[in-house]
Amino acid sequence: MHLRLATLNDLIDIKAMYEEVIIHMQGQGLNFWDEYYPCPLFLNDIKNQNLYLLVDKNEIIAAFVLSSKHEGVDKVEWENINSKAFYLDRFAVSVKRLREGIGALAVDHAKRLAKVKGANYLRLFVVDNNTPAIKFYKKINFKRVNGIYEDTYEEGLFLRQFGYEIKV
């Protein structure tokens, strides 16, 4: 297994993996990923060189965006707002590889990358009703911070998100 930046040549395989993840999530009643998010953002993520892939035998088994900023950063109470942080976003593990420790391994890679880039924290936001993700982040020692980030998409449509962080 190895971690690498995504390239334009990966786009079809990335979207295919995420489409399977979306179907799996929707089967669990988690309907906040769809044809509008996250797949349409991957082209810009690749161009910005912040989409990372965990690959095993030429198969994408996990992916995430690592960014130095996030829209919700000022909406919650981070432990130390002035410390440099990177934000984990659009994190997914292939449904073919669930329950194998791939998620924890991918997050470990993200933590190391954040540290190499000079960060003191790895932070993320998770939708309030995404119970599997919340349990996962707690299990790997992320701490929830106070506050809620409400991301509004249309009138009457918004997502409530909790902030989580871990020192790197």
C-alpha positions as a printed Julia matrix, in Angstrom:
168×3 Matrix{Float64}:
   0.0    0.0     0.0
   1.17   3.49   -0.7
  -0.14   7.04   -0.53
   0.14   9.38   -3.49
  -1.39  12.48   -4.99
  -4.26  11.88   -7.41
  -3.75  12.69  -11.08
  -6.2   13.37  -13.89
  -5.68   9.77  -15.03
  -7.23   8.62  -11.73
 -10.45  10.61  -12.07
 -12.64   7.81  -13.47
 -11.49   5.34  -10.8
 -11.89   7.92   -8.01
 -15.44   8.69   -9.07
 -16.27   4.98   -9.35
 -15.03   4.32   -5.8
 -17.0    7.29   -4.42
 -20.15   6.28   -6.3
 -20.0    2.91   -4.51
 -19.46   4.71   -1.2
 -22.45   6.97   -1.9
 -24.7    3.98   -2.63
 -23.48   2.29    0.58
 -24.1    5.45    2.64
 -27.56   5.97    1.18
 -28.36   2.35    2.06
 -27.66   3.35    5.69
 -29.93   6.41    5.44
 -27.0    8.82    5.09
 -28.12  10.99    2.2
 -25.78  13.96    2.24
 -23.4   12.69   -0.49
 -24.94  12.48   -3.94
 -24.31  13.41   -7.58
 -23.61  17.02   -6.52
 -21.11  16.29   -3.75
 -18.32  15.24   -3.55
 -17.55  13.95   -7.08
 -17.84  17.24   -9.0
 -15.1   18.72   -6.79
 -12.43  16.15   -7.61
 -11.16  17.85  -10.76
 -10.3   21.0    -8.8
  -8.9   18.91   -5.93
  -6.53  17.23   -8.4
  -5.55  20.56   -9.99
  -4.92  22.0    -6.51
  -2.83  18.94   -5.62
  -4.65  18.2    -2.39
  -6.47  14.95   -3.23
  -4.57  11.95   -1.89
  -5.12   8.3    -2.7
  -4.24   5.22   -0.7
  -3.54   2.58   -3.33
  -3.12  -1.18   -2.99
  -2.12  -3.2    -6.07
  -3.23  -0.38   -8.4
  -6.66  -0.19   -6.71
  -7.79   2.96   -4.9
  -8.81   1.84   -1.43
  -9.17   5.23    0.28
  -9.03   8.9    -0.61
  -9.1   12.26    1.1
  -8.51  15.94    0.58
  -5.98  17.66    2.81
  -6.46  21.42    2.78
  -5.05  24.35    4.73
  -8.47  26.03    4.96
 -12.14  25.24    5.44
 -15.28  27.38    5.23
 -16.39  26.38    8.73
 -13.15  27.15   10.53
 -14.58  30.15   12.44
 -17.85  28.44   13.37
 -16.52  26.16   16.1
 -14.16  26.52   19.07
 -10.88  24.81   18.22
  -8.5   24.08   21.08
  -5.98  26.56   19.73
  -7.37  28.61   16.85
  -3.96  30.2    16.22
  -2.13  26.9    15.7
  -1.54  25.82   12.12
  -3.94  23.11   11.04
  -4.9   21.11    8.0
  -8.43  19.94    7.27
  -9.38  16.42    6.26
 -12.25  16.52    3.79
 -14.13  14.18    1.43
 -12.65  11.19    3.27
 -13.77   7.8     1.98
 -12.73   4.16    2.14
 -13.64   1.71   -0.6
 -16.69  -0.33    0.36
 -14.73  -3.4    -0.77
 -12.21  -2.75    2.02
 -14.39  -1.75    4.98
 -13.49  -3.11    8.44
  -9.86  -3.79    7.46
  -8.27  -0.83    9.26
  -7.86   1.09    6.0
  -9.6    4.18    7.4
  -7.26   4.42   10.38
  -4.27   3.87    8.12
  -5.4    6.62    5.74
  -5.93   9.03    8.64
  -2.45   8.19    9.95
  -1.1    9.19    6.55
  -3.09  12.43    6.68
  -1.73  13.2    10.16
   1.85  12.63    8.99
   1.31  14.82    5.92
  -0.18  17.59    8.04
   2.79  17.43   10.42
   5.33  17.49    7.57
   3.54  20.57    6.22
   4.07  22.28    9.59
   0.65  21.78   11.18
  -0.03  21.16   14.84
  -3.56  19.8    14.26
  -5.56  17.74   11.83
  -9.17  18.93   11.84
 -12.37  17.9    10.13
 -16.1   18.42   10.04
 -18.63  15.6    10.13
 -22.38  15.8     9.55
 -24.24  15.49   12.86
 -26.19  12.36   11.89
 -23.24  10.5    10.38
 -23.02   8.13   13.33
 -20.58   5.66   11.71
 -18.08   8.45   10.95
 -18.46  10.0    14.4
 -17.8    6.63   16.06
 -14.77   6.1    13.82
 -13.22   9.5    14.56
 -13.77   9.05   18.31
 -12.22   5.58   18.14
  -9.03   7.0    16.6
  -8.85   9.73   19.27
 -10.25  12.79   17.54
 -11.86  15.18   20.01
 -15.09  17.0    19.29
 -14.93  20.75   19.81
 -17.74  23.08   20.89
 -19.95  24.65   18.28
 -21.8   23.65   15.15
 -21.1   24.62   11.57
 -24.32  24.93    9.56
 -23.55  24.72    5.87
 -26.48  26.12    3.87
 -27.03  24.89    0.31
 -30.46  26.24   -0.55
 -33.23  27.92    1.34
 -34.28  25.41    3.97
 -31.54  22.9     3.11
 -28.52  22.83    5.39
 -26.16  20.39    7.04
 -25.23  20.63   10.7
 -21.62  19.65   11.17
 -19.49  19.0    14.22
 -15.8   19.9    14.34
 -13.21  17.33   15.41
  -9.47  17.69   15.83
  -6.38  15.77   16.85
  -2.85  16.96   17.58
  -0.27  15.74   15.08
